[in-house]
């Protein structure tokens, strides 16, 4: 990995952490020695990247700091274009417009030599069957997940039985053409998956939930690894 690329990745790595990160942790993440980490951190600090800390203690970065726009190669642009195509086909209009807005921002900062690549994207996501319709708001669910808002749903199961569930929404998973809402179900006192097309109604509760160790997304992934419908 080029040093310039590694410096960018280290900056992102620090921004994603809430607690101080040691040189050893950075070295293990990037497969480099701690001496290289010390040099890289010093280089970033000399470039006015707001990193605080010291060797043996750990490093923190000001979360208000953002990297200047970076460029992409042709394959990266192709991957981004494919992702936007999939978002457009399989989510809602609000989320699709956000993806389009992000792409426009990327386009605005690309150097002229790469502008033509945007016109030559040849990888697309085309649905082989119509998406299963749902009545709840996809974007509202995403917001509830982000803000840890407890929700209450009316759900119709595979046996056509209706039930009311109070949930801690954790994530959305896509298994074409089905979207699943992974949640902690208060009624079952366990993790459960709910198909969006079977949710009849959604009510937002006033309560928010904590990121409890045995009830969060990390625990869900450790238990299941994948999703069942």
Long-range contacts (C-beta under 8 A, 24 or more apart in sequence): 1-30, 3-40, 6-30, 6-32, 6-40, 7-40, 7-43, 7-44, 8-67, 8-70, 10-37, 10-40, 10-41, 10-44, 11-44, 11-49, 11-61, 11-65, 11-67, 12-67, 14-51, 14-59, 14-60, 14-61, 15-61, 15-63, 15-65, 17-60, 19-58, 19-60, 20-53, 20-57, 20-58, 20-59, 20-60, 21-58, 21-59, 21-60, 22-56, 22-57, 22-58, 22-59, 23-55, 23-56, 23-59, 26-59, 69-109, 71-109, 71-110, 71-111, 71-114, 72-106, 72-110, 72-114, 73-114, 74-114, 74-117, 77-106, 77-114, 77-117, 77-118, 77-121, 78-117, 78-121, 78-122, 78-123, 79-123, 80-106, 81-118, 81-121, 81-123, 82-121, 82-123, 82-124, 82-125, 85-123, 85-124, 85-125, 86-125, 89-125, 89-126, 89-127, 89-131, 90-125, 90-127, 90-131, 90-174, 90-176, 90-177, 90-179, 91-138, 92-137, 92-138, 92-139, 94-138, 94-139, 95-138, 95-139, 95-142, 127-176, 127-177, 129-177, 130-177, 131-177, 132-177, 132-178, 132-179, 132-195, 132-196, 132-197, 133-197, 134-179, 134-196, 134-197, 134-199, 135-199, 135-200, 135-201, 136-196, 136-199, 136-201, 136-202, 137-202, 138-172, 138-179, 138-196, 140-202, 140-204, 141-169, 141-172, 141-181, 141-196, 141-202, 142-172, 144-169, 144-204, 145-169, 145-170, 145-171, 145-172, 147-208, 148-208, 148-209, 148-210, 148-211, 149-204, 149-205, 149-207, 149-208, 150-205, 150-207, 150-208, 150-209, 151-202, 151-203, 151-204, 151-205, 152-202, 152-203, 152-205, 153-194, 153-199, 153-200, 153-201, 153-202, 153-203, 154-199, 154-200, 154-201, 155-194, 155-198, 155-199, 155-200, 156-198, 156-200, 157-198, 162-200, 163-187, 165-192, 165-194, 166-205, 167-192, 167-194, 168-209, 168-215, 170-216, 170-217, 170-220, 171-217, 171-220, 172-196, 173-227, 175-227, 175-229, 178-229, 180-227, 180-229, 182-217, 182-220, 182-227, 184-209, 184-215, 184-216, 184-220, 191-219, 191-220, 191-223, 191-224, 193-227, 193-228, 193-229, 195-229
